[in-house]
Amino acid sequence: MNTFKVSVHETSNNAIIKFELNQFITQHQSFEFNNIDEAKASPLAQQLFYLPFVKKVYISGNFIAIERYDIVEWSDVQDEVAEQIQTYLNDDGTIIETTAESKKVPVTVYAESTPNPSAMKFVANKKIVTSTFEFTSIDDAKLSPLATELFHFPFVKSIFIDENYVSVTKYDMAEWQDITLELREFIRNYIENGKDVVLPEAAENLQKTAKQQDNHYEAQDDTSKEIINILEEYVKPAVASDGGNIQFIAYDADTKNVSVLLQGACSGCPSSTYTLKSGIENMLKEMMPNKVETVEAING
């Protein structure tokens, strides 16, 4: 049984806090409760309403959002609430009764081309994973039931899954115009049926949890941390929009070389070498003079 872990996240509304979990607690359904009577179908929400400052509870995907009354500040109570939620879930407390009616949001998936002609991005209208995952064969996809099923299509070469999309790289044996609709419908039906995209223990087993990644970051030297921060802020959003990911691997202070891992649509993409040299390498050289000379990529 995978242990639940809760992290606290502020929102743009200072009355609302999100308690984010390391695994999904509803299968692509959303529930909103305005008072304890409305929350009969959710023992978890009912317990939260016993706290006098709780005004509204929203449960969806991998988080619980709570709106408070003004009688307290979140900074005074959020850690206790997070601990209460974590304890409740780890004691196998019921989250939602099976009879509960969710705010049904139809699942939509659209296909989006990427700079890599061999990769297509299938974007859902809801969050499907809490970390990024890449699988290059059916053997290494054991922690992802969705990837395992996708590998049964003979033209699927590799799969990259991020927050709300699946990036599929194909073999040359098939053309996108012949397979896109089939893949799009397969992914949409899979998500709509509430099946696990990845297993609950996947993030922990693959060293993908927020805590594991924070520990990895803290173990780096100052120059490496600076490189990671630049990649996170300036590069990752751009490559994510192209259906891929970039990950820092190592920095060599003697040669001033940075090694990065390219994943998803960026892996093996004909234009990725150009992007790497003219974009990322130049940016790092400019922002970190005398510290970076070259950037080399390892394809995932």
Buried (B, 14 or more C-beta within 10 A) or exposed (E): EBEBBBBBEEEEEEEBBBBBBBBBBBBBBBBBBEEBEBBEBBBBBBBBBEBEBBBBBBBBBBBBBBBBEEEBEBEEBBEEBBEBBBEBBBEEEEBBEEEBEBEEEEBEBEBBBBBBBBBBBBBBBBBBBBBBBBBBEBEBBEBBBBBBBBBEBEBBBBBBBBBBBBBBBBEEEBEBEEBBEEBBEBBBEBBBEEEBBBBBBBBBBBEBBBEBEEEEBEEBEEBBBBBBEBBEEBBBEEBBEBBBBBBBEEBEEEEBBBBBBBBBBBBBBEEBEEBBBEBBBEBBBEEBEEBBEBBBBEEB
